[in-house]
């Protein structure tokens, strides 16, 4: 009886660990996508000068992956800086604002300010693409995909390459 209980515990622990590893790999893939977005989206002045800033609103494991990417990559000749925001106070001045699932209810609050400051809003919760996020990560057929809200991107005065648009689920 003790062996059966211990075996169930081991299996549960391994399955939980698999979910954590899958989540970490997912955020690593999110980061690869975000770095690609930097190359295929053009920001207007003055956000095309100085450091390239990515803000993360709310708690998310993605910040660790973004910081690793920023330490080894550049946005053209520009350094990449990662900023964490716990609230909506001052999210302006970022090229990209990633809104974590835990902060998804703040989209409406930050949307007008972010779009008027030429910030690309990226989210990761089903339905947020239709609510005004420029890019929203979704899962389709067990794979990570992304929605592109053309009107939000246009409102932020961002130019998206046709190559990126072809890869997106355009909404």
N, C-alpha and C positions, 0 to 999 in steps of 0.2 A: 504494500500500500504506500509506503514511504517512497519507494522507487518511482511509482506512477506519479505521485504528486511532484516529486523533484523533476521528472521528465517533462511534465506539463509546464512547470516553471521555466525550465531551460528553453523549451520551444517558444513559450510566450516571450521570454527575454530576447531570443534570437529574432523573432518576428518584429518585435519592437525596435531592435537595433537596425533591422533591415529598413524599417520605415524612416528612421533617423538618417541612415546612409542615403536612402533614396531622396529624402528632403534636401540633404546637403548637396547631392549631385544635381538636383533640380535647381538649386540656387546658383550652383556653379554654371549651369547652362543659362540661367537668366542673365548672369554676368557676361557670358560670351555674347548673347544677343544684345545686351545694352552696349557693349563695346562696338559691335557692328552698327548699331543705330547711330553712334557718334560719327562713324565714317560715312553713313548714307543720308544724314540729315544736315542741312545747312541752317545755321542760326544767323539772324541779322545782327548788325553792330548794335550795341557794344559787346554783346555776348559772344562774339567771335574773336575776342581779344583776351589776353591775360590767361589765368588758369581756367581750365574747364571744370566746372563744379557740378557734382552730383550730390543732391540732398536725399536723405532717407527719412521719411516721416513715419514714426512709430517703431516698434521693436520688430526686427527681422534678422534672420541668420544671413541675409544677403550682404549686410554691411561688411562682414568679415571677408567675403569673396570680392566685393568691390574694392576694399582696401588693398588686398593682394594684387588685384589687377592694376590699381592706381600706382602701386609701388614699382611695377615693371613695364607699364605701357604709357603711351602719350596719346593725346588727341591731336594728331598732326605734330606740330612742334610744341604744343602746350602741355603743361603738367596737368594731371587729373587730381582733383582734390575731392575728398568725400566728407560730407557734413551730416551729422545726425541731428534730427529735430524731434523733440518730444511733443511739441505743440505747433499750432499754426502761426504763432507770433511773427516770425520773420523768415519766411521761406523764400522770399524774393532773392534775386542775385544768383540763382542756380540755373544751369543750363538744363538739367534734368532733375525732376523731383519724383522719386520712387515712393509711392504710397503703399505701405505694407498692408496685409490683410487686417492686422490689428488696428490700423488707423483709417480703414476704408470709409468710415462714416464721416471723415473730415474732408472728403473730396469736394463736396459742395462749398464748404467754407474756404478752401484754398484755390478753387478753380479760377475765379475771376482775377484774383491777384496774380496767379501764376501765368495765365494765358496773356494778360496784359504786359507781363514782363518777359515774354518770349520764352517761357519755360515749357519744356516737354514734360507732361505728366505721364508717368508710367504706373500702372496699377497691376494687381494680381488677383482680383476677385471677379467672379462671374457677374456680368451685368454692368460693371463700371465703365466699360468702353462706351456703352450707350448713354451713360450718365455724364460723359464729357471728358473722360481720360483720353489722352492722345493715343496711347498704346496700352493695351490691356493683355496681360498674359493669361492664356486659357489652356485647358487640356482638351485636345481633340483626338479621338481614337487612341487614347493612352499616350499621346505625345504632346510635348510643349509646343504651343503655337501662339500667335499674337494677333490681336485685333488692332486695326488702325482706324481711328475715327478721323476722317478727312476734315470735317468741319472744325473740330477742336485744334487740329494741327494747323489748319489755315488761319484760324483765329489767333493763334500764337505766332503767326507770320513765319512759320518754319517751312523750308522747302525739302520735301521728301523725294528721294530719287525714285525713278520708275522701277528700278531693280528691287528696292525695298517694298514698294507697293505691291509688286507681283507676288512677293512671298507672304504678304499679310492677308488676313481675313478683313477686307475693307467693309467698314460699316458707316 
